[in-house]
């Protein structure tokens, strides 16, 4: 049970804390409920571009002074952009809590977006995009997203493309911030040995003004898919990189716990079916894994593998066979118990630090509108039955919901089609 407190302010801002007794460090972050899927085509990459620019100076601090203010006390400062949220966070010894709050509020509310920094940062982001294109294990994920959500913001790279980033003007970045960085969709959260009222005073005592207005909205995910989708790229690589996505449930669907346990059994650890079958028994791959992600209106079961190009069809057939087995055979009590213990154990172990607790609190409030204790998720996991797993497998594991991306020197489209059809 996390020791959490939440305050909702008249502006719409949410301030939350998780008290960690006996900890030495504190993590502070500002989470705003906007990301890549809130962009239109002309803004592709704007959320990520803006994340970079908030580090580039305010009226009170230069870019160097921002980093030195945190790193100069032995702290850590960073940010990340996702599909539905963007986070700016810092960690340091608890005695430096006031400084962390001040720096983050200054960045978030007073970033100047200097034109010269925008010009310079275009080149930095261009290099980031090119780096991804040179890393097939990352690039294949962008191809998969395009297959899963064609002609939709979710199908476009969060970093944007070289062309879209080059075209985004300062005026569009300012407008994107005004539309999406609002008190109503923002959580300021901290975890560590601090008092909630003290933290609330630090946040509300700042003279900086929050932008008000309704929560921004994004396009709903497109649902129609009647047959498998493929994105295949011939490229001279040492390995073939395979990614499979199966459209699933939103984070609000009660079946999400059963889906997570199915993923654990499929490929989330070394005792999983795919790891044992592809790596341990056959030596087909060094890396093979599965995972689940959830959005406000959609979700995804994801499988990835890197392997010898000539063996990609064999690996795909084995993956499809394991998916079919989950549809046709009820999992054993022993396998289900192991999956539950793994999912619950990794959750609770992951929440031991201040960064993880701050993130849990903020994401819970942004995603669900309320503070959800880990105990609630544990109870939901414990309640999943073997029948629930089979029902989820029957609902999801079919060719009409599957998309596949592959980067390899060569491939046979017929062989891929044949392998995927065996899931039916």
C-alpha positions as CSV (number, residue, x, y, z in Angstrom):
1,X,0.0,0.0,0.0
2,X,1.5,3.3,-1.1
3,X,1.3,6.2,1.4
4,X,-0.3,8.6,-1.1
5,X,-2.1,11.9,-0.9
6,X,-3.8,13.9,-3.7
7,X,-4.9,17.5,-4.0
8,X,-6.9,18.9,-6.8
9,X,-6.6,22.6,-7.3
10,X,-9.2,25.1,-8.7
11,X,-7.1,25.5,-11.8
12,X,-7.5,21.8,-12.6
13,X,-4.0,21.0,-11.6
14,X,-3.4,17.8,-9.6
15,X,-0.7,17.6,-7.0
16,X,0.2,14.2,-5.5
17,X,2.8,12.6,-3.2
18,X,3.9,9.1,-2.2
19,X,5.7,9.2,1.1
20,X,8.7,6.9,1.4
21,X,9.7,6.5,5.0
22,X,13.4,6.2,5.5
23,X,14.4,7.0,1.9
24,X,17.3,9.4,1.2
25,X,16.2,10.6,-2.3
26,X,13.2,12.3,-3.7
27,X,11.8,12.1,-7.3
28,X,9.8,15.0,-8.6
29,X,8.0,15.1,-11.9
30,X,5.5,17.0,-14.1
31,X,3.3,14.7,-16.1
32,X,1.1,16.2,-18.8
33,X,-1.6,14.2,-20.6
34,X,-0.4,14.8,-24.1
35,X,1.9,13.0,-26.5
36,X,2.4,11.8,-30.1
37,X,-1.3,10.9,-30.7
38,X,-2.4,14.5,-30.0
39,X,-0.6,15.7,-33.2
40,X,-2.0,16.2,-36.6
41,X,0.1,15.4,-39.7
42,X,1.6,18.8,-39.9
43,X,2.6,18.6,-36.3
44,X,4.2,15.1,-36.5
45,X,7.0,15.1,-33.9
46,X,5.9,18.3,-32.2
47,X,5.4,16.7,-28.7
48,X,8.8,15.2,-28.8
49,X,10.4,18.4,-30.2
50,X,8.8,20.4,-27.5
51,X,10.1,18.0,-24.8
52,X,13.7,18.8,-26.1
53,X,13.0,22.5,-26.1
54,X,11.9,22.8,-22.5
55,X,15.5,22.2,-21.5
56,X,16.8,25.0,-23.7
57,X,16.3,28.0,-21.4
58,X,13.8,30.3,-19.7
59,X,13.9,33.9,-18.7
60,X,15.6,32.9,-15.4
61,X,18.0,30.2,-16.6
62,X,20.0,29.3,-19.6
63,X,20.1,25.7,-20.9
64,X,23.3,25.1,-19.1
65,X,22.0,26.7,-15.8
66,X,19.0,24.3,-15.9
67,X,21.2,21.2,-16.1
68,X,23.8,22.6,-13.6
69,X,21.0,23.4,-11.1
70,X,20.2,19.7,-10.8
71,X,23.4,17.9,-11.8
72,X,25.4,20.4,-9.6
73,X,23.8,18.9,-6.5
74,X,24.4,15.3,-7.7
75,X,20.9,15.0,-9.1
76,X,19.4,13.6,-12.3
77,X,17.2,15.4,-14.8
78,X,15.4,13.9,-17.8
79,X,12.2,13.7,-19.8
80,X,10.3,11.3,-22.0
81,X,7.5,11.5,-24.6
82,X,4.9,8.8,-25.2
83,X,1.7,8.4,-27.1
84,X,-0.6,9.9,-24.4
85,X,1.7,11.6,-21.9
86,X,5.0,13.6,-21.6
87,X,7.0,13.6,-18.4
88,X,9.7,15.9,-17.0
89,X,11.4,14.6,-13.9
90,X,14.3,15.0,-11.6
91,X,15.8,13.1,-8.7
92,X,18.2,14.2,-5.9
93,X,18.7,14.0,-2.2
94,X,15.5,14.9,-0.3
95,X,17.0,18.1,1.1
96,X,17.1,19.5,-2.4
97,X,13.3,19.1,-3.0
98,X,12.6,22.9,-3.2
99,X,15.3,23.3,-6.0
100,X,13.9,20.4,-8.0
101,X,10.4,21.8,-7.8
102,X,11.6,25.3,-8.8
103,X,13.6,24.1,-11.8
104,X,10.9,21.8,-13.2
105,X,8.2,24.5,-12.8
106,X,10.5,27.0,-14.5
107,X,11.1,24.7,-17.4
108,X,7.4,23.6,-17.8
109,X,5.8,27.0,-17.5
110,X,8.4,29.5,-18.6
111,X,10.4,27.8,-21.4
112,X,11.3,30.5,-23.9
113,X,11.6,28.3,-27.0
114,X,14.4,30.5,-28.4
115,X,14.5,30.5,-32.3
116,X,18.2,29.7,-32.4
117,X,17.7,26.7,-30.2
118,X,14.9,25.5,-32.4
119,X,17.2,25.6,-35.4
120,X,20.0,23.8,-33.5
121,X,17.6,21.2,-32.0
122,X,16.3,20.3,-35.5
123,X,19.7,18.9,-36.2
124,X,19.9,17.0,-32.9
125,X,16.5,15.4,-33.5
126,X,17.4,14.6,-37.1
127,X,20.4,12.7,-35.7
128,X,18.1,10.9,-33.2
129,X,15.8,9.9,-36.1
130,X,18.7,8.7,-38.3
131,X,20.1,6.7,-35.3
132,X,16.7,4.9,-35.0
133,X,16.7,4.1,-38.8
134,X,20.2,2.6,-38.4
135,X,18.9,0.3,-35.5
136,X,16.6,-2.3,-37.1
137,X,15.3,-3.5,-33.7
138,X,13.9,0.1,-33.2
139,X,13.0,0.9,-36.8
140,X,10.9,-2.3,-37.1
141,X,8.7,-1.0,-34.2
142,X,7.8,2.2,-36.2
143,X,7.0,0.0,-39.2
144,X,4.7,-2.1,-37.0
145,X,2.9,0.9,-35.6
146,X,2.2,2.1,-39.2
147,X,0.7,-1.3,-39.9
148,X,-1.4,-1.3,-36.7
149,X,-2.7,2.3,-37.1
150,X,-2.4,3.4,-40.7
151,X,-3.2,7.0,-41.4
152,X,-3.5,7.8,-37.7
153,X,-1.2,9.6,-35.3
154,X,-0.5,6.4,-33.4
155,X,1.0,5.0,-36.6
156,X,3.5,7.8,-36.9
157,X,6.9,7.9,-35.1
158,X,6.9,9.9,-31.9
159,X,10.1,11.5,-33.0
160,X,8.5,12.6,-36.2
161,X,10.3,12.2,-39.5
162,X,13.3,14.2,-40.8
163,X,10.9,16.0,-43.2
164,X,8.2,16.7,-40.6
165,X,10.6,18.0,-38.0
166,X,12.3,20.2,-40.5
167,X,8.9,21.7,-41.4
168,X,7.6,22.4,-37.9
169,X,7.8,26.2,-37.2
170,X,8.2,27.9,-33.9
171,X,4.6,29.2,-34.2
172,X,3.3,25.6,-34.5
173,X,5.3,24.5,-31.4
174,X,4.0,27.5,-29.4
175,X,0.4,26.6,-30.5
176,X,0.9,22.9,-29.6
177,X,2.0,23.9,-26.2
178,X,-0.9,26.3,-25.6
179,X,-3.4,23.6,-26.7
180,X,-1.9,20.7,-24.7
181,X,0.1,21.9,-21.7
182,X,-2.8,22.8,-19.4
183,X,-3.4,22.5,-15.7
184,X,-6.4,20.3,-16.4
185,X,-4.4,17.5,-17.8
186,X,-1.3,17.8,-15.7
187,X,-0.1,16.1,-12.5
188,X,2.8,17.3,-10.4
189,X,3.9,14.3,-8.3
190,X,6.7,13.5,-6.0
191,X,7.9,10.4,-4.0
192,X,10.3,10.4,-1.1
193,X,10.5,11.3,2.5
194,X,8.5,14.5,2.2
195,X,5.3,15.9,3.6
196,X,2.4,16.4,1.3
197,X,1.5,19.8,2.6
198,X,5.1,21.0,2.3
199,X,5.2,19.8,-1.4
200,X,1.8,21.4,-2.1
201,X,3.1,24.7,-0.7
202,X,6.2,24.5,-3.0
203,X,4.1,23.9,-6.0
204,X,1.3,26.5,-5.3
205,X,3.7,29.1,-3.9
206,X,5.3,29.6,-7.2
207,X,4.3,32.9,-8.9
208,X,4.2,31.2,-12.3
209,X,0.9,30.9,-14.0
210,X,-0.7,27.7,-15.3
211,X,-2.5,27.6,-18.5
212,X,-6.2,26.8,-17.9
213,X,-8.9,25.3,-20.2
214,X,-10.5,22.0,-20.9
215,X,-8.4,18.8,-21.2
216,X,-7.2,18.4,-24.8
217,X,-8.7,15.6,-26.9
218,X,-7.2,13.3,-29.5
219,X,-8.5,11.2,-32.4
220,X,-9.9,7.8,-31.4
221,X,-8.0,4.8,-32.6
222,X,-9.2,3.3,-35.8
223,X,-10.8,-0.1,-35.1
224,X,-11.5,-1.7,-38.5
225,X,-9.2,-4.5,-39.6
226,X,-10.4,-7.5,-41.5
227,X,-7.1,-9.2,-42.5
228,X,-3.4,-9.3,-41.5
229,X,-1.3,-6.3,-42.4
230,X,2.3,-6.4,-43.3
231,X,5.1,-3.8,-43.5
232,X,8.2,-5.4,-45.0
233,X,11.5,-3.7,-45.6
234,X,14.4,-5.3,-47.5
235,X,17.7,-4.0,-46.0
236,X,21.2,-5.4,-45.7
237,X,21.3,-6.4,-42.0
238,X,23.0,-9.2,-40.2
239,X,19.8,-10.2,-38.5
240,X,16.2,-10.3,-39.5
241,X,14.1,-8.2,-37.1
242,X,10.5,-9.4,-36.6
243,X,7.7,-7.6,-34.8
244,X,4.1,-8.8,-34.4
245,X,1.3,-6.7,-33.0
246,X,-2.2,-8.0,-32.1
247,X,-4.8,-5.3,-31.4
248,X,-6.2,-5.8,-27.9
249,X,-7.9,-3.9,-25.1
250,X,-7.8,-0.4,-23.6
251,X,-6.5,0.1,-20.1
252,X,-10.1,0.4,-18.9
253,X,-11.1,-3.1,-20.0
254,X,-11.3,-5.6,-17.2
255,X,-9.7,-8.3,-19.4
256,X,-6.4,-6.5,-19.3
257,X,-5.1,-8.6,-16.4
258,X,-5.8,-11.8,-18.2
259,X,-4.0,-10.4,-21.3
260,X,-1.0,-9.5,-19.2
261,X,-0.8,-13.0,-17.8
262,X,-1.1,-14.5,-21.3
263,X,1.8,-12.3,-22.3
264,X,3.9,-13.4,-19.3
265,X,3.4,-17.1,-20.3
266,X,4.1,-16.3,-23.9
267,X,7.4,-14.4,-23.8
268,X,8.1,-12.1,-20.9
269,X,10.8,-14.1,-19.1
270,X,13.3,-17.0,-19.6
271,X,10.8,-19.7,-18.6
272,X,8.2,-18.4,-21.1
273,X,7.0,-20.5,-24.0
274,X,8.7,-18.4,-26.8
275,X,12.0,-18.1,-25.0
276,X,12.1,-21.9,-24.3
277,X,11.0,-22.9,-27.8
278,X,12.9,-20.4,-30.0
279,X,16.1,-19.9,-27.9
280,X,16.6,-22.8,-25.5
281,X,15.3,-25.7,-27.6
282,X,16.2,-24.6,-31.1
283,X,18.7,-21.8,-30.9
284,X,16.8,-19.7,-33.4
285,X,17.1,-16.3,-31.6
286,X,19.1,-14.6,-28.9
287,X,16.3,-12.1,-28.2
288,X,12.6,-13.0,-28.3
289,X,10.0,-11.3,-26.1
290,X,6.4,-10.3,-25.7
291,X,4.7,-7.5,-23.9
292,X,1.4,-5.6,-23.5
293,X,0.6,-1.9,-23.8
294,X,-2.6,-0.1,-23.1
295,X,-4.0,3.2,-24.3
296,X,-7.1,5.1,-23.4
297,X,-9.1,3.4,-26.2
298,X,-7.0,0.6,-27.5
299,X,-4.3,-1.9,-26.6
300,X,-1.6,-4.2,-28.0
301,X,-0.1,-7.6,-27.5
302,X,3.4,-7.3,-28.9
303,X,6.0,-9.9,-29.9
304,X,9.6,-9.2,-31.1
305,X,12.5,-11.3,-32.2
306,X,15.9,-10.9,-33.8
307,X,17.4,-13.9,-35.7
308,X,19.2,-15.3,-38.7
309,X,17.4,-14.1,-41.8
310,X,17.0,-17.5,-43.3
311,X,15.3,-18.8,-40.2
312,X,12.7,-16.0,-39.9
313,X,9.9,-18.1,-41.5
314,X,10.6,-21.0,-39.1
315,X,10.6,-18.7,-36.1
316,X,7.3,-17.1,-37.3
317,X,5.7,-20.5,-37.7
318,X,6.7,-21.4,-34.1
319,X,5.4,-18.1,-32.8
320,X,2.1,-18.7,-34.6
321,X,2.0,-22.3,-33.2
322,X,2.3,-21.0,-29.7
323,X,-0.4,-18.5,-30.2
324,X,-2.7,-21.2,-31.6
325,X,-1.9,-23.4,-28.6
326,X,-3.1,-20.7,-26.3
327,X,-6.4,-20.6,-28.2
328,X,-6.9,-24.3,-28.3
329,X,-5.6,-25.6,-25.0
330,X,-6.4,-24.3,-21.5
331,X,-3.3,-23.4,-19.6
332,X,-2.3,-25.5,-16.6
333,X,-2.8,-24.4,-13.0
334,X,0.9,-24.5,-12.5
335,X,1.8,-22.3,-15.5
336,X,-0.9,-19.8,-14.5
337,X,0.3,-19.6,-10.9
338,X,3.9,-19.0,-12.1
339,X,2.7,-16.2,-14.4
340,X,0.8,-14.5,-11.6
341,X,3.7,-14.7,-9.2
342,X,6.0,-13.3,-11.8
343,X,3.7,-10.4,-12.7
344,X,2.9,-9.5,-9.1
345,X,6.5,-9.9,-8.0
346,X,7.9,-7.6,-10.8
347,X,5.3,-5.0,-10.0
348,X,6.0,-4.8,-6.3
349,X,9.8,-5.0,-6.7
350,X,9.6,-2.3,-9.3
351,X,7.8,0.0,-6.8
352,X,10.6,0.1,-4.2
353,X,12.2,3.3,-5.4
354,X,11.1,6.9,-5.4
355,X,11.1,7.2,-9.2
356,X,8.9,4.2,-9.7
357,X,6.4,5.4,-7.1
358,X,6.2,8.9,-8.4
359,X,5.6,7.5,-11.9
360,X,2.9,5.1,-10.6
361,X,1.0,7.9,-8.8
362,X,1.1,10.3,-11.7
363,X,0.3,7.7,-14.4
364,X,-2.6,6.4,-12.3
365,X,-4.1,9.8,-11.9
366,X,-3.7,10.7,-15.6
367,X,-4.9,7.4,-17.0
368,X,-7.7,6.6,-14.6
369,X,-8.6,9.9,-12.9
370,X,-8.0,8.4,-9.5
371,X,-5.3,7.0,-7.3
372,X,-5.1,3.2,-7.8
373,X,-3.2,1.3,-5.2
374,X,-1.0,-1.6,-6.4
375,X,-3.1,-3.9,-4.2
376,X,-6.0,-3.4,-6.6
377,X,-3.9,-4.7,-9.5
378,X,-2.7,-7.6,-7.4
379,X,-6.3,-8.6,-6.6
380,X,-7.2,-8.4,-10.2
381,X,-4.3,-10.6,-11.2
382,X,-5.1,-13.2,-8.5
383,X,-8.7,-13.4,-9.7
384,X,-7.8,-14.4,-13.3
385,X,-8.7,-18.0,-14.1
386,X,-7.5,-20.4,-16.9
387,X,-10.8,-19.9,-18.5
388,X,-10.3,-16.1,-18.6
389,X,-6.9,-16.7,-20.4
390,X,-8.6,-19.0,-23.0
391,X,-11.4,-16.5,-23.6
392,X,-8.9,-13.7,-24.2
393,X,-6.9,-15.9,-26.5
394,X,-10.1,-16.8,-28.5
395,X,-11.0,-13.1,-28.8
396,X,-7.7,-11.8,-29.9
397,X,-5.4,-14.5,-31.4
398,X,-6.7,-14.5,-35.0
399,X,-5.2,-13.4,-38.3
400,X,-7.7,-10.5,-38.7
401,X,-6.3,-8.8,-35.7
402,X,-2.6,-9.3,-36.5
403,X,0.0,-7.0,-38.0
404,X,3.6,-7.9,-38.8
405,X,6.7,-5.9,-39.6
406,X,10.0,-7.3,-40.8
407,X,13.4,-5.9,-41.7
408,X,15.6,-8.4,-43.4
409,X,18.0,-8.7,-46.4
410,X,15.4,-10.8,-48.2
411,X,12.1,-12.6,-47.4
412,X,9.3,-14.5,-49.0
413,X,5.9,-12.9,-48.7
414,X,4.3,-16.2,-49.5
415,X,6.0,-17.9,-46.6
416,X,4.9,-15.1,-44.2
417,X,1.4,-15.3,-45.4
418,X,1.3,-19.1,-45.0
419,X,2.7,-18.9,-41.5
420,X,0.2,-16.2,-40.3
421,X,-2.8,-18.1,-41.9
422,X,-2.1,-21.1,-39.6
423,X,-3.4,-19.0,-36.7
424,X,-6.9,-19.2,-38.1
